[in-house]
Amino acid sequence: FSKGHVADAAVRNVLKELAKSKEFEGKAGQVFFLFGKVKSFPAKIILLGLGEEKKLNVSGLMAAFGAATKNALHHGPGKLSVHFPPAVFESAGFAQAISEAIVMASYQPSKKYKTGKSQKKLQEQSIGELEIVMKNKNAEVQHLKNAVKRGMIIAALMNELRDWINAPPNYANAHF
């Protein structure tokens, strides 16, 4: 976990510019890719619209972060940094939902059973490192860290069950 430092002024300027041009307004379901727009930013950034803060809910967050993760996988992220929106600091359930969605969306059903070039391609499209950034001056983040860990554990177990279900018959047989 990291309390990370984001260049707030640069972020605000980019968001203002995008909102002014109506390219990205932060509406629910909106996804926008930034490729190399700001030198101090990572090369690839996905902006995720969550809509109005008062309308946030667990299922909406899971759907949004799951979709963003799947989009990120197509760009071979290697590392995925997630900056929690301020509303997350009010609900550990939101933090857990986001971490569950990210881990479950990054599931690759056949990764265990591939070899050679197929396995290499899947590895290139996987997330090698996940960084959760929780930046809030007024909030105690330990309960959020615990919620994120809980979400990651639940999602990892779900993905393991999915592996069992998707296993080829020569692996998952009566002696399994």
VENTA-V353546 format. One record per backbone hydrogen bond with DSSP energy under -1.0 kcal/mol. CO is the residue of the C=O (numbers start at 1). NH is the residue of the N-H. E is the energy in kcal/mol with one decimal. If there is no record, write none. Layout:
BEGIN
co=CO nh=NH e=E
co=CO nh=NH e=E
END
This chain:
BEGIN
co=2 nh=134 e=-1.5
co=6 nh=8 e=-2.0
co=7 nh=11 e=-2.4
co=8 nh=12 e=-3.0
co=9 nh=13 e=-2.4
co=10 nh=14 e=-2.2
co=11 nh=15 e=-2.7
co=12 nh=16 e=-2.7
co=13 nh=17 e=-2.3
co=14 nh=18 e=-2.4
co=15 nh=19 e=-2.6
co=16 nh=20 e=-2.7
co=17 nh=21 e=-1.8
co=18 nh=23 e=-1.9
co=18 nh=24 e=-1.1
co=26 nh=51 e=-2.2
co=27 nh=30 e=-2.3
co=30 nh=49 e=-3.9
co=32 nh=47 e=-3.5
co=34 nh=45 e=-2.4
co=38 nh=41 e=-1.7
co=43 nh=36 e=-1.9
co=45 nh=34 e=-3.3
co=47 nh=32 e=-2.4
co=49 nh=29 e=-1.6
co=52 nh=55 e=-1.4
co=53 nh=56 e=-1.4
co=57 nh=61 e=-2.4
co=58 nh=62 e=-2.7
co=59 nh=63 e=-2.3
co=60 nh=64 e=-2.4
co=61 nh=65 e=-2.9
co=62 nh=66 e=-2.2
co=63 nh=67 e=-2.2
co=64 nh=68 e=-2.3
co=65 nh=69 e=-2.1
co=66 nh=70 e=-2.3
co=67 nh=71 e=-2.3
co=68 nh=72 e=-2.4
co=69 nh=73 e=-2.2
co=70 nh=74 e=-1.0
co=72 nh=75 e=-1.7
co=73 nh=76 e=-1.4
co=77 nh=79 e=-3.1
co=78 nh=128 e=-2.1
co=78 nh=129 e=-1.7
co=80 nh=131 e=-3.0
co=82 nh=133 e=-3.4
co=85 nh=88 e=-1.9
co=86 nh=89 e=-1.5
co=87 nh=90 e=-1.6
co=88 nh=91 e=-1.6
co=91 nh=95 e=-1.4
co=92 nh=96 e=-2.5
co=93 nh=97 e=-2.3
co=94 nh=98 e=-2.3
co=95 nh=99 e=-2.1
co=96 nh=100 e=-2.6
co=97 nh=101 e=-2.5
co=98 nh=102 e=-2.2
co=99 nh=103 e=-2.2
co=100 nh=104 e=-2.8
co=101 nh=105 e=-2.4
co=102 nh=106 e=-1.2
co=104 nh=107 e=-1.2
co=108 nh=111 e=-1.5
co=110 nh=113 e=-1.0
co=116 nh=120 e=-2.1
co=117 nh=121 e=-2.4
co=118 nh=122 e=-1.9
co=119 nh=123 e=-2.2
co=120 nh=124 e=-2.0
co=121 nh=125 e=-1.2
co=123 nh=126 e=-1.3
co=129 nh=80 e=-2.9
co=131 nh=82 e=-3.1
co=132 nh=2 e=-1.7
co=133 nh=84 e=-2.3
co=141 nh=145 e=-2.6
co=142 nh=146 e=-2.4
co=143 nh=147 e=-1.7
co=144 nh=148 e=-2.7
co=145 nh=149 e=-2.5
co=146 nh=150 e=-2.5
co=147 nh=151 e=-2.5
co=148 nh=152 e=-2.4
co=149 nh=153 e=-2.4
co=150 nh=154 e=-2.6
co=151 nh=155 e=-2.4
co=152 nh=156 e=-2.3
co=153 nh=157 e=-2.2
co=154 nh=158 e=-2.2
co=155 nh=159 e=-2.6
co=156 nh=160 e=-2.0
co=157 nh=161 e=-2.3
co=158 nh=162 e=-2.2
co=159 nh=163 e=-1.9
co=160 nh=164 e=-1.9
co=161 nh=165 e=-2.2
co=162 nh=166 e=-2.4
co=168 nh=171 e=-2.1
co=168 nh=172 e=-2.6
co=171 nh=173 e=-1.2
co=173 nh=176 e=-1.9
END
